[in-house]
Amino acid sequence: MLAIRFDRFGGPEVLTPVDVPAPVPGPGEVLITVEAAGVNFADTLQVDGSYLDPSLLPHVPGSEVVGRTEDGRRVLAKVGHGYAEQVVAKESALVEVPEELDAPRALALLMQGLTAWHLLRSAARLQAGESVVVHSAAGGVGSLAVQLAREFGAGRVLAQASTPEKEQLALDLGADELARYPLPLRADVILDAAGGDLFDHALGSLADFGRLVTYGNASRTAFAALDPARLSRLNAAVVGFWLRPTLARPGGLREPLEELFALTLKGRLRPVTGAEYPLAEAARAHTDLLERRTTGKVVLRP
């Protein structure tokens, strides 16, 4: 079968189409024929060596797929080695996907949707009427966080994005206004995956008992040392968030995902879908993602 593999760390150029044997499911696992595989920013970190131990090379990246099991069920699954025509997954980790929900939207709701849900519910613990600022508001997580903040009762939602087109998308999704620093208000919740200067601007813009939730460092800039005394003066908090251990908690995966499915099918949540690439062109997908030429969920089609 066709898979995408890298044998050394580097940029998108190290991603190579290869012919490999189909995987064989072990006890408690099922074989899935892939309909579409999701592309995430974290995949690029695996490729450049930020996330992956060298002992695991060569490696097939990819952490999420929509596909069909051998008994015909259409499922969404968190997997390893998802950039392939077939994958194996634990039976316990499968979530059945309604036929009316297309693969790109379903994939957007797995990693990005669950991240947005938990950022607001679990990490920020958003309360009704609070103000929310979403950085990278046109991206996979940000575009859903803008909408979910409104759904969860935020009083005001401000959006930050890198281009006028992306700013307009965030407004179309329900943001009240654009976030430009210094902010026109002191924010109760700020969601940041950019790091760098945006993190510093955000920290100084929190309201009393505000929460700055950091869940990435897309700027690839080293964080400055965080002085606890500064947090005391601000009367605010910085909260770190990582999805992987969150999903291992009771109620961390299936229940939020079912809520996201229901909101989408009711038309109250609109996952933004972006470009689709043939599986063999995974390197081009990574290049476009890193160059910020994509908007919404990017997928690979075998």
Buried (B, 14 or more C-beta within 10 A) or exposed (E): BBBBBBEEBEBBEBBBBBEBEEBEBEEEBBBBBBBBBBBBBBBBBBBBBEEBEEEEEEBBBBBBBBBBBEEEEBBBBBBBBBBBBBBBBBEEBBBEBEEEBBBBBBBBBBBBBBBBBBBBBBBBEBEEEBBBBBBBBBBBBBBBBBBBBBBBEBBBBBBBBBEEEBBBBBBEBBBBBBBEEEBEBBBBBBBBBBBBEBBBBBBBBBBEEBBBBBBBBBBEBEEEEEEEEEBEEBEBEBBEBEBEEBBEEEEBBEEBBEBBBEBBEEEEBBBBBBBBBEBBBBBBBBBBBBEBEBBBBBBBBB
